[in-house]
């Protein structure tokens, strides 16, 4: 199968690109001009590069030519500005759908779009990132093209220098206290990056007669306190984890608000009050998918020194 892939230089995309190639597929990677050196695979047999940018629709021309599948992973996360998230998550998706029409792929029943999106789509707390991802998925659903959405929750794993590595370094401290907002009893459901890849690869063998949506998370929710305790144990740290009562956290935000904007603090406070548990039964039942627990996964991830520097 020939597969066009966005986001191949990212944490998840790089692993998925290699898995697809190892499975015998031909992959065409969308790379911003000048980013060829960041590609996870060298250009050559069954690996093609397409120079383009999701914010420039004209540069996408030819990207889907002859492809059987578009795997759309590229995303601007919430550390980008609202304008950047709009341009990439929404505008980029519109550009890809325009390219599908140029190539006549929207009329081809065999052509599919799989999007690796985000479980945050369903979170009942405001963020522009969440809303941009909801619109992105709606655009694909309404395109008339056969689609599938994989919605991973908090993804962790070796090589994640943005989240996993900094958390492990912090939790490896041999003294001190880590303060956790509120009671720490709210549940989250992290998923190992290799388990995300496993779910996507299993879908190739599933009878894809209808459009599908899969929540990808760990086998069960764990409290934020358990999440931190497991990470400290895996990193060999001796930190003491303590909680800040909600009333004190709210008072601190109020005092801070007398001097500066605390919108992000209030959103974060609300986020820590939510339970983030996800129903993975369809992935388990239809794909035979079994994710590892966070305690097991973070022990595996913490092995070696990749995260220490």
C-alpha positions in Angstrom: 0.0 0.0 0.0 1.2 3.6 -0.7 0.6 5.8 2.3 1.0 9.6 2.5 2.0 10.7 6.0 1.9 14.1 7.7 3.7 14.7 11.0 6.4 12.1 10.4 9.1 14.1 12.2 7.0 14.1 15.4 7.2 11.8 18.5 4.4 9.5 17.3 4.9 10.1 13.6 8.5 9.0 13.4 7.7 5.6 15.1 4.7 5.1 12.9 6.7 5.9 9.7 9.2 3.2 10.6 6.5 0.7 11.5 4.7 1.2 8.2 8.0 0.9 6.2 9.0 -2.3 8.1 5.5 -3.7 7.3 6.3 -3.4 3.6 4.3 -0.2 2.7 5.6 2.6 0.6 5.5 5.9 2.5 5.4 9.4 1.2 6.5 11.9 4.0 5.3 15.5 4.0 8.4 17.5 5.1 8.7 21.3 5.4 11.4 22.6 3.1 14.7 22.3 4.9 13.5 19.6 7.3 14.7 16.7 5.3 17.4 15.9 7.8 14.7 15.3 10.5 13.0 12.6 8.5 12.8 9.3 10.3 13.7 7.3 7.1 16.2 8.0 4.4 14.7 8.7 1.0 15.0 5.7 -1.3 13.3 2.3 -1.7 9.7 2.7 -0.7 10.4 6.1 0.9 9.4 9.3 -0.8 9.8 12.9 0.3 7.3 15.6 -0.6 8.4 19.2 0.2 5.4 21.1 1.5 3.8 22.9 4.4 0.3 22.5 5.8 -0.1 26.2 6.0 0.5 26.5 2.2 -2.2 24.6 0.4 -0.5 25.0 -3.0 2.6 23.2 -1.7 0.4 20.1 -1.1 -0.3 19.5 -4.8 0.8 16.0 -5.7 1.1 14.8 -2.1 -1.7 12.3 -2.4 -1.1 11.3 -6.0 -1.4 7.5 -6.3 -1.8 7.1 -2.5 -4.3 4.6 -1.0 -4.2 6.1 2.4 -3.6 9.5 4.1 -2.3 9.1 7.7 -2.7 12.6 9.2 -0.7 13.1 12.4 0.7 16.7 12.0 -0.7 19.0 14.7 0.0 22.3 16.3 -0.4 21.8 20.1 -1.4 24.2 22.8 2.1 25.6 23.2 1.5 27.3 19.8 -0.6 30.5 19.4 -4.3 30.2 18.5 -3.4 31.5 15.0 -0.8 28.8 14.5 -3.2 26.1 15.7 -5.9 27.4 13.3 -3.5 27.5 10.4 -2.2 23.9 10.9 -5.0 22.0 12.5 -7.9 23.4 10.6 -6.3 25.2 7.5 -3.9 22.3 6.9 -6.7 19.7 7.0 -8.7 21.8 4.5 -5.7 21.9 2.3 -5.3 18.1 2.4 -9.0 17.7 1.5 -8.6 20.1 -1.4 -5.6 18.0 -2.6 -7.7 14.8 -2.3 -10.3 16.4 -4.6 -7.5 17.5 -7.1 -6.4 13.9 -7.3 -10.0 12.6 -7.5 -9.4 10.6 -4.4 -12.7 11.8 -2.8 -14.6 9.7 -5.4 -12.5 6.6 -4.8 -14.1 4.2 -2.4 -10.8 2.5 -1.7 -9.1 5.7 -0.5 -9.1 6.4 3.2 -8.1 9.0 5.7 -6.9 8.0 9.2 -6.3 10.7 11.6 -4.3 10.4 14.9 -6.1 13.1 16.8 -6.5 13.6 20.5 -8.7 12.3 23.3 -8.9 15.9 24.6 -11.6 16.4 22.0 -14.1 15.2 24.5 -12.8 17.1 27.5 -15.4 19.4 29.0 -13.0 22.3 29.6 -12.1 25.1 27.2 -9.0 25.1 25.1 -8.5 26.4 21.6 -6.4 23.3 20.8 -9.3 21.0 21.8 -11.7 23.1 19.6 -9.4 23.1 16.6 -9.0 19.3 16.8 -12.8 18.9 17.0 -13.2 21.0 13.9 -10.4 19.1 12.2 -12.2 15.8 12.8 -15.5 17.2 11.7 -14.0 18.4 8.4 -12.7 14.9 7.7 -16.0 13.2 8.7 -17.9 15.5 6.4 -15.6 15.1 3.4 -17.4 12.0 2.1 -14.1 10.1 2.3 -13.9 6.9 4.3 -12.3 7.9 7.6 -11.0 6.6 10.9 -10.0 8.5 14.0 -7.6 7.3 16.6 -7.8 9.4 19.7 -4.8 8.8 22.1 -4.8 10.3 25.5 -1.6 11.5 27.2 1.1 9.7 25.2 4.4 8.9 26.9 7.5 7.0 25.9 11.2 6.9 25.1 12.3 9.9 23.0 9.5 12.2 24.2 11.7 15.2 25.1 8.7 17.5 25.6 6.8 15.7 28.4 8.2 12.4 29.5 11.9 13.3 29.8 11.4 16.5 31.8 8.9 14.7 34.2 11.4 11.8 34.7 14.2 14.3 35.5 12.0 16.1 38.0 10.9 12.9 39.6 14.5 11.6 39.9 15.4 14.3 42.4 16.9 12.8 45.6 15.3 15.3 47.9 12.6 17.9 48.1 8.8 18.0 47.7 6.6 17.9 44.6 3.4 19.8 45.2 0.3 18.5 43.4 -2.7 20.8 42.8 -5.9 19.8 44.7 -6.4 16.3 46.1 -4.6 14.5 43.2 -7.5 12.0 43.1 -8.7 13.0 39.6 -8.0 10.2 37.1 -5.9 10.2 34.0 -5.2 7.4 31.6 -1.7 7.6 29.9 -0.9 5.4 26.9 2.5 4.2 25.8 3.6 5.4 22.4 4.3 1.9 21.2 0.8 0.8 22.2 -0.6 3.7 20.0 1.5 2.4 17.1 0.3 -1.2 17.7 -3.4 -0.1 17.6 -2.9 1.7 14.2 -1.0 -1.2 12.7 -3.6 -3.7 13.9 -6.3 -1.7 12.0 -4.8 -2.8 8.7 -6.1 -6.3 9.4 -9.5 -5.2 10.5 -12.5 -5.4 8.1 -13.0 -1.7 7.7 -16.5 -1.6 6.4 -17.7 1.4 8.3 -16.1 4.6 9.7 -14.5 4.1 13.0 -13.3 6.0 16.1 -11.0 4.5 18.7 -10.1 5.9 22.1 -6.5 4.9 22.9 -5.6 4.9 26.5 -4.2 2.7 29.3 -6.1 -0.3 30.6 -7.7 1.8 33.3 -7.6 5.3 34.9 -5.2 6.1 37.7 -5.2 9.0 40.0 -2.8 11.8 39.4 -1.1 11.0 42.7 -0.6 7.4 41.5 0.8 8.7 38.2 3.4 10.8 40.0 4.2 8.1 42.6 4.8 5.6 39.8 7.0 8.0 37.9 9.1 8.8 41.0 9.6 5.1 41.6 10.6 4.4 38.0 13.1 7.3 38.0 14.6 6.2 41.3 13.7 9.5 43.0 13.3 10.3 46.7 10.9 13.2 46.4 8.0 13.5 48.7 4.7 14.1 46.9 2.3 16.4 48.7 -1.0 17.9 47.7 -2.3 21.5 47.9 -5.9 21.7 49.0 -8.2 23.2 46.4 -9.2 26.1 48.6 -5.5 27.2 49.0 -4.9 26.7 45.3 -7.9 28.9 44.5 -6.7 31.5 47.0 -3.2 31.6 45.4 -4.8 32.0 41.9 -7.0 34.9 43.3 -4.0 36.7 44.8 -2.0 36.2 41.6 -5.0 37.6 39.6 -4.7 40.9 41.4 -1.4 41.5 39.5 -1.7 39.5 36.3 -4.0 37.5 34.0 -4.7 34.1 35.5 -6.9 32.6 32.8 -4.5 29.8 32.1 -4.1 29.1 35.9 -7.9 28.8 36.3 -8.2 26.5 33.3 -5.4 24.3 34.7 -7.2 24.3 38.1 -10.4 23.1 36.4 -8.5 20.5 34.4 -7.1 19.0 37.6 -10.7 18.5 38.9 -11.7 16.3 35.9 -11.6 12.6 35.5 -9.9 11.6 32.2 -11.0 8.0 31.8 -11.6 6.6 28.3 -13.5 3.7 26.9 -11.1 1.5 25.0 -13.5 -1.4 24.6 -13.9 -1.1 20.8 -10.1 -1.1 20.3 -9.8 -4.1 22.6 -12.7 -6.0 21.1 -12.3 -5.2 17.4 -8.5 -5.0 17.2 -7.5 -7.4 20.0 -5.5 -4.4 21.4 -4.1 -4.7 25.0 -2.2 -1.6 26.3 0.2 -1.9 29.1 -0.4 -0.2 32.5 1.4 3.1 33.2 3.4 1.5 36.1 4.8 -1.1 33.7 5.3 1.3 30.8 7.1 4.0 32.8 9.5 1.5 34.3 10.4 0.4 30.8 10.7 4.0 29.5 12.9 5.0 32.5 15.5 2.4 31.7 18.7 3.8 30.2 20.0 7.4 30.3 18.2 8.9 27.3 16.1 11.2 29.5 18.7 12.3 32.0 20.5 15.0 29.9 
